[in-house]
Amino acid sequence: MHTELNAETLNLNLKHKIKKDTGEDIMLCYQCGKCTAGCPLNDEMDISPNQLLRMLQTEIPDLEEKVLKSSTIWLCLSCETCFSRCPKEVDLPKIMDYLRSESMRQNSVNKKASDIVAFHRSFLSTVKSVGRLYEIGLIAGYKARTFHLLQDVNVAPTMLLNGKLKIKPPLIKNRSEIAKIFDRIKELEEKEK
Amino acid sequence: MKIGFYPGCSLEGTAREYNESLKEISKVFKIELEEIIDWNCCGATAAHSLNKDLALALPARSLALAEKQGFNEIVVPCAACYSRLFTAYSELNSEPEKLEKIKEIIQIDFKVTSKPINVLEFINKYIKPDLKDKIKNKINLNIACYYGCLLVRPPKLLAVERYEDPMIMEEIIKITGAKPLDWAFKTECCGAGLSVSKTDVVNKLSGKIIDDAINRKADIIIVACPMCQSNLDMRRKSINTYLNKKLDIPVLFITQLIGKALGLDSNKLGLQRHFVKVSPELFMQKGISSDSVSNKIGVEV
């Protein structure tokens, strides 16, 4: 039977979407495995970096879904070791960024990554309202999202003593401009949909 | 001389001593670091992990403000901010369509002419040439120079030579009399942005780095990134619990070390702000060679 290019199959055709969005050509990868050999977090990941690329090369929807649901894409530290060693110069960290936002968009975030996503979200919501990072606001937001209420209570007092923790948020003057940047990007995304 | 300055959020808080020591040593060389007025957060890992437009727009606003202030160069001491600002600088310079889109988003018209430089480039260009003449206290320590990720990678973007075994920091600190060590972990990742959300990862990765530095007989580790410093220093207690060891090697910013060599006051360099204490004995016995003019360093620390 002829498979139609309906929205869903197009949605899952990650290889082409990555090419269109990031300019990166996944087919360049010939599986030498240097990315995996150098990855500091490979042994924590559920899919190795080179395996992840191979899975995307196949264009098999099930495998693409596994990639979007993997812990790998969230554990990637963007340390850029893989990219700097890749003989075909595949920018894997850039692809990981794409996969993370796609995984969020499709509500496919791996359960083990929920703390990481909560942290990123708390971080951005602080930046949106303050203009800069406000650690106390960030940690409060993170704890509210994750219920890790006791985390880091042991380092906070020393941070205060060492003069490393700001009590007041470092509000910038034109912080409404920052919030508008967030809003305009959201509008653009909705238009593109 | 005046030069543009983007401190970044860490240097206002958790890495205050990096800010203080950078300003102190710049003063000695008559360089004024002039802050970009109303700069904002670069978006860090959070922005580029979740939204690529945001990852460009946030640093772009600061680049645009720097341009309005007339800076050709902006010093960006935080390696993570530098990576975000430099990525935006080079992508917006090479892709006119992206630039148009970002200008629309940030509602500022600019040409992307203010170039971000990292602290090692800054020291190399503006401090290193006259450093030798200004050394007051020779440093006599074995030092592991730790670069981490974003000062050397991706090499294609940053055009760094010897990115697997960089020698920029080593060449700088040799002038102070310090002995840089050959070691295996100088460009390994410390765990970076997962410090809060996955502390176990930081324990493991940073633990290996500290362990190797000690095995090579390093007296101190020096860094040029606030995330590396906080993972190696602030997380030391949990790293030690994870490794079941008591590793007490101090982690200093390269600017603090240069400051000590210039004979500056320890408190002005923020040496009292570290979690792993910088012991006065270390500087008194090993820190100053016998021909040094003053032994003040150790007393002040």
HADDOCK unambig.tbl for C-alpha pairs under 7 A between the chains (distance, minus, plus):
assign (segid A and resid 40 and name CA) (segid B and resid 189 and name CA) 6.99 0.50 0.50
assign (segid A and resid 77 and name CA) (segid B and resid 191 and name CA) 6.95 0.50 0.50
assign (segid A and resid 77 and name CA) (segid B and resid 192 and name CA) 6.92 0.50 0.50
assign (segid A and resid 79 and name CA) (segid B and resid 149 and name CA) 5.38 0.50 0.50
assign (segid A and resid 79 and name CA) (segid B and resid 189 and name CA) 6.23 0.50 0.50
assign (segid A and resid 80 and name CA) (segid B and resid 149 and name CA) 6.98 0.50 0.50
assign (segid A and resid 80 and name CA) (segid B and resid 153 and name CA) 5.92 0.50 0.50
assign (segid A and resid 80 and name CA) (segid B and resid 154 and name CA) 5.74 0.50 0.50
assign (segid A and resid 83 and name CA) (segid B and resid 154 and name CA) 6.78 0.50 0.50
assign (segid A and resid 84 and name CA) (segid B and resid 153 and name CA) 6.70 0.50 0.50
assign (segid A and resid 84 and name CA) (segid B and resid 154 and name CA) 5.58 0.50 0.50
assign (segid A and resid 84 and name CA) (segid B and resid 155 and name CA) 6.21 0.50 0.50
assign (segid A and resid 97 and name CA) (segid B and resid 48 and name CA) 6.36 0.50 0.50
assign (segid A and resid 97 and name CA) (segid B and resid 49 and name CA) 5.03 0.50 0.50
assign (segid A and resid 100 and name CA) (segid B and resid 49 and name CA) 6.20 0.50 0.50
assign (segid A and resid 100 and name CA) (segid B and resid 50 and name CA) 6.37 0.50 0.50
assign (segid A and resid 101 and name CA) (segid B and resid 49 and name CA) 6.79 0.50 0.50
assign (segid A and resid 101 and name CA) (segid B and resid 50 and name CA) 4.94 0.50 0.50
assign (segid A and resid 101 and name CA) (segid B and resid 51 and name CA) 6.32 0.50 0.50
assign (segid A and resid 115 and name CA) (segid B and resid 197 and name CA) 5.49 0.50 0.50
assign (segid A and resid 116 and name CA) (segid B and resid 197 and name CA) 5.18 0.50 0.50
assign (segid A and resid 119 and name CA) (segid B and resid 197 and name CA) 6.31 0.50 0.50
assign (segid A and resid 120 and name CA) (segid B and resid 46 and name CA) 4.42 0.50 0.50
assign (segid A and resid 123 and name CA) (segid B and resid 46 and name CA) 6.62 0.50 0.50
assign (segid A and resid 124 and name CA) (segid B and resid 46 and name CA) 6.61 0.50 0.50
assign (segid A and resid 124 and name CA) (segid B and resid 47 and name CA) 6.97 0.50 0.50
assign (segid A and resid 127 and name CA) (segid B and resid 41 and name CA) 6.68 0.50 0.50
assign (segid A and resid 131 and name CA) (segid B and resid 40 and name CA) 5.29 0.50 0.50
assign (segid A and resid 131 and name CA) (segid B and resid 41 and name CA) 6.17 0.50 0.50
assign (segid A and resid 132 and name CA) (segid B and resid 9 and name CA) 6.21 0.50 0.50
assign (segid A and resid 132 and name CA) (segid B and resid 40 and name CA) 5.39 0.50 0.50
assign (segid A and resid 132 and name CA) (segid B and resid 41 and name CA) 4.56 0.50 0.50
assign (segid A and resid 133 and name CA) (segid B and resid 9 and name CA) 5.67 0.50 0.50
assign (segid A and resid 133 and name CA) (segid B and resid 41 and name CA) 6.43 0.50 0.50
assign (segid A and resid 162 and name CA) (segid B and resid 273 and name CA) 4.58 0.50 0.50
assign (segid A and resid 163 and name CA) (segid B and resid 273 and name CA) 6.96 0.50 0.50
assign (segid A and resid 164 and name CA) (segid B and resid 13 and name CA) 4.78 0.50 0.50
assign (segid A and resid 164 and name CA) (segid B and resid 14 and name CA) 4.45 0.50 0.50
assign (segid A and resid 164 and name CA) (segid B and resid 15 and name CA) 6.92 0.50 0.50
assign (segid A and resid 164 and name CA) (segid B and resid 16 and name CA) 6.53 0.50 0.50
assign (segid A and resid 165 and name CA) (segid B and resid 13 and name CA) 5.61 0.50 0.50
assign (segid A and resid 165 and name CA) (segid B and resid 14 and name CA) 6.39 0.50 0.50
assign (segid A and resid 166 and name CA) (segid B and resid 13 and name CA) 6.17 0.50 0.50
assign (segid A and resid 172 and name CA) (segid B and resid 38 and name CA) 5.80 0.50 0.50
assign (segid A and resid 173 and name CA) (segid B and resid 38 and name CA) 6.22 0.50 0.50
assign (segid A and resid 181 and name CA) (segid B and resid 105 and name CA) 5.82 0.50 0.50
assign (segid A and resid 181 and name CA) (segid B and resid 106 and name CA) 5.77 0.50 0.50
assign (segid A and resid 184 and name CA) (segid B and resid 105 and name CA) 6.03 0.50 0.50
assign (segid A and resid 185 and name CA) (segid B and resid 53 and name CA) 6.90 0.50 0.50
assign (segid A and resid 185 and name CA) (segid B and resid 105 and name CA) 6.86 0.50 0.50
